[in-house]
């Protein structure tokens, strides 16, 4: 069964298969999952978290090796809504240009250490 959700209370669990930790708040989210048995999905999320949670997330997802610089390709992709997508990029998905950027495969993570906000665009097809 195909799944579509914009309910922040359920999106984290749909995405990760785990309950949302107490250290984070899912401010905004948009999630799509195909009916295919291989769990094809796309998620946009705005997450407020602690520095500790972010550091653990970064380690658990091996993101440290995938740090990127803000460049024209990222600007074109996210700030001009030209991202190849299954679901339309939400208007609230607007990471700060000063964010640390981690790109792993087709997924992007934008961490703002000042606001402790993580913007996620993850896609698995």
C-alpha positions as CSV (number, residue, x, y, z in Angstrom):
1,X,0.0,0.0,0.0
2,X,1.4,3.4,-0.9
3,X,1.9,5.8,2.0
4,X,1.7,9.6,1.9
5,X,1.9,11.6,5.1
6,X,2.5,15.2,6.3
7,X,1.9,14.2,10.0
8,X,5.0,15.1,11.9
9,X,4.0,12.6,14.7
10,X,4.3,9.6,12.4
11,X,6.8,10.6,9.8
12,X,10.0,9.8,11.8
13,X,8.8,6.2,12.5
14,X,7.7,5.7,8.8
15,X,11.2,6.8,7.7
16,X,13.4,5.1,10.2
17,X,11.2,2.3,11.6
18,X,11.9,3.6,15.1
19,X,9.9,5.8,17.5
20,X,10.8,9.4,17.5
21,X,13.4,10.1,20.2
22,X,12.6,12.5,23.0
23,X,15.6,14.7,22.0
24,X,14.0,15.8,18.8
25,X,11.0,17.5,17.5
26,X,9.8,17.0,14.0
27,X,8.7,20.5,13.1
28,X,7.6,19.8,9.5
29,X,7.6,16.7,7.4
30,X,6.5,15.2,4.2
31,X,6.8,11.5,3.4
32,X,6.0,9.2,0.5
33,X,6.5,5.4,0.3
34,X,5.8,3.2,-2.6
35,X,3.7,0.0,-2.3
36,X,6.8,-1.9,-3.6
37,X,8.3,-4.4,-1.2
38,X,11.7,-2.8,-1.4
39,X,10.6,0.3,0.6
40,X,11.1,3.0,-1.9
41,X,10.6,6.3,-0.2
42,X,11.2,10.1,-0.2
43,X,11.2,12.3,2.9
44,X,11.5,16.0,3.6
45,X,11.9,16.8,7.2
46,X,12.7,19.8,9.5
47,X,14.0,18.5,12.8
48,X,14.9,20.4,16.0
49,X,17.3,18.4,18.0
50,X,20.1,18.5,20.5
51,X,23.8,18.6,19.5
52,X,24.2,15.2,21.1
53,X,21.4,13.6,19.0
54,X,22.9,15.2,15.8
55,X,26.3,13.9,16.6
56,X,25.0,10.4,17.2
57,X,22.9,10.6,14.0
58,X,25.9,11.7,12.0
59,X,28.0,8.8,13.4
60,X,25.2,6.2,13.0
61,X,24.6,7.2,9.4
62,X,28.4,7.7,8.6
63,X,27.8,11.2,7.4
64,X,31.2,12.7,8.5
65,X,32.9,11.4,5.3
66,X,30.2,13.1,3.1
67,X,30.5,16.7,4.2
68,X,30.0,19.0,1.2
69,X,30.3,22.7,0.5
70,X,27.5,24.9,-0.4
71,X,27.8,25.2,-4.2
72,X,25.9,26.2,-7.3
73,X,24.5,22.7,-7.8
74,X,23.0,22.7,-4.3
75,X,21.7,26.2,-4.7
76,X,20.1,25.2,-8.0
77,X,18.6,22.0,-6.5
78,X,17.2,23.3,-3.3
79,X,16.8,27.0,-3.4
80,X,15.2,27.2,-6.9
81,X,13.0,24.1,-6.4
82,X,14.6,22.1,-9.3
83,X,15.2,19.0,-7.3
84,X,14.3,15.7,-9.0
85,X,11.6,14.4,-6.8
86,X,8.7,12.0,-6.4
87,X,7.0,14.4,-4.0
88,X,7.1,18.2,-4.5
89,X,9.6,20.0,-2.3
90,X,7.6,21.7,0.4
91,X,7.7,25.5,0.8
92,X,8.9,25.2,4.4
93,X,12.0,23.3,3.2
94,X,14.4,26.2,3.3
95,X,17.7,25.3,5.0
96,X,20.0,28.2,5.8
97,X,22.8,28.7,3.4
98,X,25.2,28.7,6.3
99,X,24.3,25.1,7.2
100,X,26.8,22.3,7.2
101,X,25.8,20.1,4.3
102,X,26.2,16.3,4.1
103,X,25.4,14.5,0.9
104,X,25.3,10.7,0.9
105,X,24.0,9.0,-2.1
106,X,20.8,10.7,-3.1
107,X,20.1,12.1,0.4
108,X,21.1,15.5,1.7
109,X,21.3,16.7,5.3
110,X,21.6,20.4,6.3
111,X,22.7,21.0,9.9
112,X,22.5,24.5,11.4
113,X,24.5,24.4,14.6
114,X,23.2,27.8,15.8
115,X,19.5,26.9,15.7
116,X,20.0,23.1,16.2
117,X,17.9,22.5,13.1
118,X,18.4,19.6,10.7
119,X,16.8,19.7,7.3
120,X,16.6,16.3,5.6
121,X,15.9,15.3,2.1
122,X,16.3,11.5,1.8
123,X,15.3,9.4,-1.1
124,X,15.6,5.7,-1.7
125,X,14.4,4.3,-5.0
